[in-house]
Amino acid sequence: MQKKLTILLIEDDQIEVMKFNRILSKINSQHKIIEANNGEEALKILSDKDNLPNLILLDLNMPKINGIEFLKILKNDSVLKYLPTVILTTSTNQKDMLECYKIGIAGYMVKPLKYEDYQNKLIKVLSYWSANELITV
Amino acid sequence: MSDILIEDLKKALEQERAARIAAEEKLNKYIENSEGRVNDLTELNKSLQEDLTQKESEFRGIFENLNDAYVLIDLKGNVLKMNDVATVMFEHDYTKSPLNLMKLVHPNDHKYTIEAFKNLLKEGFYTKYRSRIITKNNNAKLLEVNCSLIKDKDGQIIGAQGIARDVTEEVSLQRLLKEQKHQLDIILDNSPIGIVLSEGADDNFIFANKSLTNMLGYTFEEMKTLKVSQLTHPDDRLRSKTLRDKLEKGEIKRFSIEKRYIKKNGDILWAKTIVNSVDNSDKKVKFRVATVEDITENKLAQQRLLEIENRLTSLIANLDSAVILEDESREVVISNKKFCEIFSLTGFPEELKGKFYPEIVDNTKAIFEKPEYYINRINKLIKDKKMVLGDELRLVDGRILERDYIPISKDKEYKGHLWTYRDVTLSRNYRKSLETHKKRYSNIIANLKLGLVELDNENRILSANKSFMKMTGFEEDEILTQDIRELFTKDMIKNLIQQRSVSRKEGRTGSYEFKFINKINQEKVLLVSAAPNFNISGEIIGSIGIILDITHIKKLESQKEELLKQLEQRNIELEEYAHVVSHDLKSPLRSISALTSWLKEDYGRFLGNGGIQNVDMIQEVVEKMERLINDILNYSSINNDESTYEDVNTFKIVNDISKLIYVPKHIEIKISEKLPIVRANKVRIQQLFQNLMSNAVNYIDKEKGLISIDVKEKKKSYIFSVQDNGIGIKKEYYSKIFEVFQSLGNHKKSTGIGLSIVKKIVDVYNGKIWLESQEGVGTTFFIQLNK
């Protein structure tokens, strides 16, 4: 049975957000999506401890607070550190990947170029997480 | 002496004996005659009575003329008659006073005399009665008497007659002879010389003294069973035999020989034997007297002497110095091979013996630089007769000789002189070249860029070169004999030098560098290497320091370090930048890709076939653009980071690649199982093979494609090969294909960076890449990677 998830998508590129929403609507997803254009905004959203998401999807290349900086803040927070965070990025940089796993992530998804490939990949990630047992912090 | 004496005595004795025998014969004749006559008389009795007086007078005449003493006595010993000889013998004239012979007999002989007399009466005669008498004048005499009884015509014994002879002298002579023989025996037996007497021609020994039997170890009885040849050493038998034969034939009277005898125990006895033949009266060789003298010791000593002489001779012969010995008349006594060699004389040194040395000198003077000086010098030396050692002589051909002159004298008498010549050319030249070398090296040292300083064990400066002065800023006379530690004012340096000195004393060398502000206030960085300095006997006498001014090098080094640091930083920044750029470049592509696919999805039906085709083409171009960005990123991020090295199984990687990349069905990929494990970065190795294999796949134009990946193992490297049967490459492009953005084909996936990445990876691993290709047939890429 598919769970309804609350997902925080942190993405600065509007087209990427559009791609994400288009795929979700295409598969008639019931998941609740919270959008944040950058890390600052995301932190603001996460400050409301009563309405925390089940999953965070995080882009690495962002202005102001970039993905890795955001991840560090997250993992240093006694509550937020429990939130599973999956990286959603175009970077195949080994250094970034290593750094992310070191800080603590729940997944690392490289966004393929082709929209169809991206769509397939994203559906798999979402269905995985909706099948997963989650905790409420 | 004793020989003559014995001979004389013998002669005397013989004469005496002959005379006595003659006398006795005579007497017996007369006795017989007279007895006959007495008997006749008795028988004729009275008729012939008158003849008696006549006969008596005849008889008297006879015994009066006897040479021996004749005595007629009655049975009581009273002399009835005696002749003149008897009168002299008994020193008594019986006509003047009666004489009883019994009274003259020596008291000790009394008993014997009475016995003898009884015997006479019984037998009628008694011969060789010997008794001592003592005459009236007290002379003791030994008499030998032959006597018989006298009977009257009736057969009555009326007296006895006897012929007496004074044997005193004879007996004493005999005794003397006996004594002499005894003495002779003593002499013979105690003589250290063996004496043997043999009879006849052969080995019939009749006497051998103790010395001889002792020498040979045989008893005389054993000797008698042996022959001379059996006693002689086999090697000496012929020599001995020849001489003995000559002796036998009478060709010689005596011979002397040194020969070896074999003792009973088998030992060898060296002996000097003299054999004399002794003629008997009829001149036939009858006796041989041989004296044998043990000279074994002498022989051994002689042999030893000979050995020593031989050794000395060979020593001189093989001496490395030329030797020539002259006697007082300047004739060559001895010389050697080296002499002939040095003076270029043909022939053997033995041939020089006996030659007049000045002649040789004159013949060889031409080899000297100053022949006249050479001769004058020799003459002067001989005149002075004083030992002179080490005269130097130069030869025309450049050789240098050293000569010793040693006069020789025996018992203060001049006996000649010894010359020795040594070829010292080599050592002289050696010394000379040593000096040149020394000069040259000291020049080098003086002008060396390296500072050089020599210290004694107390760290006092013994010498220093120009560069040292330049580095330290001191003047030479300021620092000589100064303690080097006091010249450097900074505490740190002082400590450093002291610390090193300790280990230098243990014979170790060390190098160290330090900063140093010199006398003229320049900051210098110096590299000092110090080593202990040893004398010839291996004792440490100080140390030698070599100082290199590395101020400039140090400056460069720190500059280089700074640059490297900067470069590293730049590299990191650049890589970051590349990622950011690639992300920023890729994002719009991604958006274009998404937007075009939505365009196709949402408005496809309005676009028509031509429109959709264009949208697809946009998609393809976008994909190619993305590959290009990825490749550039890859290419720029290849570096040699050894921390990422691991054991990479190339067989596994190549296998994985063959499954990962798209391989059309008509292409077969053969992978050798020999592909090894190499030490490298796994991602790079994968990139390397993936690019080569993708290329191979992309450029195959044959119906049946074949790609084989193989390896050849060398001592220090592996040579991998990737072979295809594709379109091949023209020779002029062999090097161009490795340049960035150079793509030969029009393959849609080609970015022109693949082989550049391969080349860069190979370069990073200090490997080599090359290819063999034939257009239309195929291409083989070779990659050599070091083990």
Interface residues (C-beta under 8 A of the other chain):
Chain A: D13 I15 E16 M18 K19 R22 N61 T90 S91 T92 N93 K95 D96 K111 L113 K114 Y115 E116 Y118
Chain B: E575 H579 V580 H583 D584 K586 S587 L589 R590 S591 S593 A594 L595 S597 W598 Q619 V622 E623 E626 N630
